[in-house]
Amino acid sequence: MKFPNLKLWLRHNNKDYDITPMVDGITWSGDYKQAARTLDFDLLYPTNDINVSNKTIVPEVGDYVFFNVDGKELFRGIVWTVDVTENNQFIQVNCYDIAVYLTKSSLAYNLKDIAPEATAKKVCNDLKLPIGSFEAGGITYNDCALGKTGYDMIMAGYTEAMKKNNNKYMVRADLGKINVIKKGIVKVPIELDSKVNVFNAQFNETLDGMVNKVIVYDETGAIKHTEENTKWQNAYGILQSAISYQEDEDNVALAKKALKDTTKKCSVEGFGDVRAITGNAITLKVPHTKLTGLFYIDNDTHNWKNETYTMSLTIAFENLMDEVDIQKESEDKSSSGGSGSSVDINGKEVKAQFTAYY
């Protein structure tokens, strides 16, 4: 690759190798609903040139990779998949950062009066994951979390915090440590302009999924509550949903949450900037597709290929969060299964089962 500002290092058998000259293309990506960012690259490994193939350090699953741009580390992760094909001149390598272990490991806790950041610390400690910083949620909550992944446990606590303070949160690994950040707080200091650095943009809006009237029924069929958005009804007609009344729940809040606006999907392709990543906000100026103003990056894909650095962004009009529900004591607890090590959460002993990949 002819990108002098890029360096890709492979840690193989406890030795570090600069494999940048043998790499054909790099893709670095993230999504707000996925804990881990990914790095994919193609490594030259010709079947018809033994002199080149013998010099290639072939990555193995479990090796570490480090990706730097302009001297700054953007990615540190684990080789997760290696794909070698007989007639392919390149080895295809897929890597995840350490947040992947949160999604691949399950635990069982009975959480009582605990803060979201304390849950995050407990999960990371039990899974032996290095800790960065966790945003304070400002609340305590309960969660009979049996058989949840570490990621879902963390996000369930922060979902409860979001309901109180309206902040949006996400997990992000940085320099080999797990962090929980506020989503949408960091604004990328560039403007994506259709006349300057954007070469394609798409905007789609549909009524599929809209709900502008919600009726809450009890078990006898009697109406307990009605929630509606008359502005949407006047514009689009009535699109109604019926939900069951839930004991010990805020049914008004449930009804309000069930109201859904039109679905908007937006994407932008342009010249790359490594600061434009999932969880950050960015200013767009693409008036033909109604994309003018401040938007939130929900998905990003950065590509270095053929001497060109480009990026594709999925953006949102509102700041969204990957919401995970807590579990109640009365729910089925059989999902945890098996046996595991005994841990104590606020004085109550429960069984913790997890599988970590190191």
C-alpha positions in Angstrom: 0.0 0.0 0.0 1.2 3.5 -0.8 0.0 5.3 2.3 3.2 6.5 4.0 1.2 7.7 7.0 -0.2 4.2 7.8 1.5 1.5 9.8 0.0 -2.0 10.5 1.9 -4.1 13.0 1.3 -7.8 13.7 2.4 -9.3 17.0 3.1 -12.9 16.2 4.9 -15.4 18.5 5.7 -12.5 20.9 7.5 -10.5 18.1 6.2 -7.4 16.3 6.3 -7.3 12.5 5.6 -4.3 10.2 3.4 -5.9 7.6 2.3 -2.7 6.0 4.2 -3.3 2.7 2.4 -6.6 2.2 -1.1 -5.3 2.8 -3.3 -4.5 -0.2 -6.2 -2.8 1.5 -7.5 -1.9 5.0 -11.1 -1.5 6.2 -11.8 -0.1 9.7 -15.4 0.1 10.8 -17.8 0.4 13.7 -21.5 0.4 14.6 -23.2 1.8 17.7 -25.1 -1.5 18.2 -21.9 -3.5 18.2 -19.4 -3.2 21.1 -16.3 -3.9 19.1 -14.8 -2.0 16.2 -13.3 -4.2 13.4 -10.3 -4.1 11.2 -10.1 -6.2 8.0 -7.2 -6.4 5.6 -5.8 -8.4 2.7 -2.2 -9.7 3.1 -0.2 -10.6 0.0 0.4 -14.4 -0.1 0.9 -15.4 -3.7 0.6 -19.1 -4.6 2.9 -18.7 -7.6 5.8 -16.8 -6.1 7.5 -18.8 -3.3 10.1 -16.1 -2.7 7.3 -13.7 -1.6 5.1 -16.2 0.2 8.1 -17.5 2.2 8.8 -13.9 3.5 5.2 -13.3 4.5 4.4 -13.6 8.2 1.1 -15.4 8.2 -1.3 -14.1 10.9 -2.8 -16.7 13.2 -6.0 -16.4 15.2 -5.2 -14.9 18.6 -2.3 -12.7 17.2 -2.5 -9.0 18.0 -2.6 -6.2 15.4 -1.9 -2.5 15.9 -3.1 0.1 13.3 -1.6 3.6 13.4 -2.4 6.6 11.2 -0.1 9.7 11.4 1.5 8.2 14.5 -1.7 7.8 16.4 -3.1 4.4 17.3 -6.6 3.9 15.9 -7.0 0.2 16.5 -5.6 -2.5 18.8 -7.2 -5.9 18.5 -7.1 -9.6 18.1 -6.9 -11.6 14.9 -10.3 -13.3 14.9 -10.6 -15.0 11.5 -8.0 -15.9 8.9 -9.2 -17.0 5.5 -6.7 -18.6 3.1 -7.9 -19.7 -0.3 -5.8 -21.8 -2.7 -6.4 -19.6 -5.8 -6.4 -16.3 -4.0 -3.2 -14.2 -3.9 -4.2 -12.6 -0.6 -4.9 -13.9 2.9 -8.1 -12.2 4.3 -7.8 -11.3 7.9 -10.6 -10.1 10.2 -9.8 -8.5 13.6 -11.9 -7.2 16.6 -10.8 -4.9 19.4 -11.1 -6.2 23.0 -14.7 -5.1 23.4 -15.6 -8.3 21.5 -15.1 -10.3 24.7 -18.0 -8.4 26.2 -20.3 -9.9 23.5 -18.8 -13.4 23.5 -19.0 -13.9 27.3 -22.0 -14.4 29.4 -22.4 -14.0 33.2 -25.1 -14.3 35.9 -25.6 -11.6 38.5 -28.4 -10.5 40.7 -27.7 -6.7 40.8 -29.1 -4.7 43.7 -29.0 -0.9 44.1 -26.0 -0.7 41.8 -24.8 2.2 39.6 -24.2 1.5 35.8 -20.6 2.3 36.1 -20.2 -0.1 39.0 -21.7 -2.9 36.8 -19.3 -2.0 34.0 -16.4 -2.2 36.3 -17.5 -5.5 37.8 -18.1 -7.1 34.4 -14.7 -6.0 33.1 -12.9 -7.2 36.2 -14.6 -10.6 36.1 -13.7 -11.0 32.4 -10.1 -9.6 33.0 -10.6 -6.8 30.6 -8.5 -3.6 31.1 -10.6 -0.7 32.3 -10.5 2.8 30.9 -13.2 5.2 32.1 -17.0 4.8 32.6 -19.4 7.7 32.5 -21.3 8.1 35.8 -25.0 7.3 35.2 -26.3 9.2 38.2 -28.6 6.4 39.3 -28.8 3.0 40.9 -31.0 0.1 39.6 -31.8 -3.6 40.0 -31.3 -6.3 37.4 -31.8 -10.0 37.7 -29.2 -10.5 35.0 -29.0 -14.2 34.4 -27.2 -15.5 31.3 -26.7 -12.0 29.8 -23.6 -11.1 27.8 -21.3 -8.7 29.5 -22.2 -6.1 26.9 -25.9 -6.4 27.6 -25.3 -6.2 31.3 -23.4 -2.9 30.9 -25.9 -1.4 28.4 -28.9 -2.4 30.5 -27.6 -0.3 33.4 -26.9 2.7 31.1 -30.3 2.3 29.5 -31.9 2.9 32.9 -29.6 5.9 33.3 -30.7 7.2 29.8 -34.4 7.0 30.9 -33.6 9.4 33.8 -31.1 11.9 32.2 -31.7 11.4 28.5 -28.0 11.0 27.9 -27.1 8.3 25.3 -24.2 5.9 26.0 -22.1 3.4 24.1 -19.1 1.1 24.7 -15.9 2.0 23.0 -12.4 0.4 23.3 -9.5 2.8 23.2 -5.8 1.9 23.5 -6.6 -1.6 24.7 -9.1 -0.5 27.4 -12.9 -0.6 27.8 -14.7 2.7 28.1 -18.3 3.8 28.3 -18.8 7.2 26.7 -21.7 9.6 26.1 -22.7 9.2 22.5 -23.0 12.3 20.3 -21.0 14.6 22.6 -17.9 14.8 20.5 -18.3 16.9 17.3 -16.0 16.1 14.4 -14.2 19.4 13.6 -14.9 19.2 9.8 -17.9 19.8 7.6 -18.9 17.3 4.9 -19.9 19.4 1.9 -21.2 18.1 -1.4 -19.1 20.7 -3.2 -15.9 19.8 -1.4 -15.5 16.3 0.1 -18.7 14.4 -0.4 -19.1 12.4 -3.6 -22.4 10.6 -2.8 -25.3 10.9 -0.3 -28.6 9.2 0.1 -31.7 10.1 2.1 -34.7 7.8 2.4 -37.9 8.4 4.4 -40.8 6.0 4.8 -44.1 5.6 6.8 -43.3 1.9 7.3 -43.1 1.5 11.1 -44.9 4.7 12.0 -47.2 4.5 15.0 -49.1 7.7 15.9 -51.7 6.3 18.2 -51.2 3.7 21.0 -54.1 2.2 23.0 -53.3 0.3 26.2 -55.8 -2.5 26.9 -56.2 -4.6 30.0 -57.0 -8.4 30.0 -60.7 -7.7 29.7 -60.3 -5.5 26.6 -61.0 -2.3 28.4 -59.0 0.7 27.4 -56.7 1.9 30.2 -54.9 4.6 28.4 -54.5 6.3 24.9 -51.4 8.1 23.7 -51.4 9.8 20.3 -49.6 12.4 18.2 -52.3 14.4 16.5 -49.8 16.3 14.3 -48.6 13.1 12.8 -52.2 11.9 12.4 -53.2 15.0 10.5 -50.3 14.7 8.2 -50.3 10.9 7.5 -53.6 9.4 8.8 -54.0 7.2 11.8 -51.5 4.4 12.2 -52.5 2.6 15.5 -50.9 0.1 17.8 -52.5 -1.8 20.7 -50.4 -2.9 23.7 -51.3 -4.9 26.8 -51.5 -3.2 30.2 -48.5 -4.2 32.4 -48.7 -4.5 36.1 -45.9 -2.7 38.1 -45.0 -0.7 35.0 -45.4 2.9 33.9 -47.9 2.2 31.1 -48.0 5.9 30.1 -44.3 5.8 29.5 -44.6 2.5 27.6 -47.3 4.0 25.4 -45.2 7.1 24.7 -42.2 5.0 23.8 -44.4 3.0 21.4 -45.1 6.1 19.3 -42.8 6.0 16.2 -42.1 8.8 13.7 -41.3 8.2 10.1 -38.2 6.1 9.5 -35.3 8.1 8.0 -32.2 6.4 6.6 -29.2 8.5 5.6 -25.8 7.7 4.2 -22.8 9.7 3.0 -19.7 8.7 1.1 -16.7 11.0 0.9 -13.0 11.5 1.4 -12.0 9.9 4.7 -11.3 11.5 8.1 -10.3 9.2 11.0 -12.2 11.4 13.4 -15.6 10.6 11.8 -16.4 7.5 13.7 -19.5 5.9 15.4 -20.6 7.8 18.5 -19.5 11.2 17.2 -21.5 14.0 15.7 -20.7 15.7 12.3 -22.0 18.7 10.3 -23.3 18.0 6.8 -24.0 20.3 4.0 -25.7 18.3 1.3 -28.9 20.3 0.6 -30.1 18.2 -2.4 -30.8 15.2 -0.1 -32.0 17.3 2.9 -28.8 16.5 4.8 -27.9 19.9 6.2 -27.1 20.5 9.8 -25.7 18.4 12.7 -26.1 14.7 12.5 -25.0 11.6 14.5 -22.8 8.9 13.2 -24.3 5.4 13.8 -22.1 3.4 11.5 -18.8 4.1 9.8 -16.6 2.3 7.4 -13.2 3.6 6.4 -11.3 2.2 3.5 -7.7 2.5 2.4 -7.3 1.1 -1.1 -5.6 1.9 -4.4 -3.9 5.0 -2.9 -7.3 6.5 -1.9 -8.8 6.9 1.5 -12.6 7.0 1.6 -15.3 6.6 4.2 -19.0 5.7 4.2 -21.2 6.9 7.1 -24.6 5.9 8.2 -26.1 9.0 10.0 -29.1 9.7 12.1 -31.2 12.9 12.7 -31.4 12.1 16.4 -28.9 10.7 18.8 -29.8 7.0 19.2 -28.6 4.4 21.8 -28.5 0.6 21.8 -31.1 0.1 24.5 -31.1 -3.1 26.5 -33.9 -4.0 29.0 -33.2 -5.1 32.6 -34.6 -8.4 33.8 -37.1 -8.7 36.7 -36.8 -11.2 39.5 -40.0 -13.0 38.4 -38.7 -13.7 34.9 -37.5 -17.1 33.9 -34.0 -17.6 35.4 -33.2 -20.9 33.6 -31.4 -19.2 30.7 -28.1 -18.9 32.7 -27.6 -22.7 32.6 -24.6 -24.7 33.7 -22.4 -23.9 36.7 -19.8 -21.2 37.2 -17.7 -19.4 39.7 -19.5 -17.9 42.7 -19.5 -14.1 42.9 -21.0 -11.7 45.4 -23.0 -8.6 44.3 -23.9 -6.3 47.1 -24.0 -9.1 49.7 -25.9 -11.7 47.6 -24.1 -14.7 46.3 -25.0 -15.8 42.7 -23.5 -18.0 40.1 -21.4 -16.4 37.4 -20.8 -18.4 34.2 -18.7 -17.0 31.4 -16.5 -18.1 28.6 -13.6 -15.7 27.8 -11.4 -16.0 24.8 -7.8 -15.1 25.3 
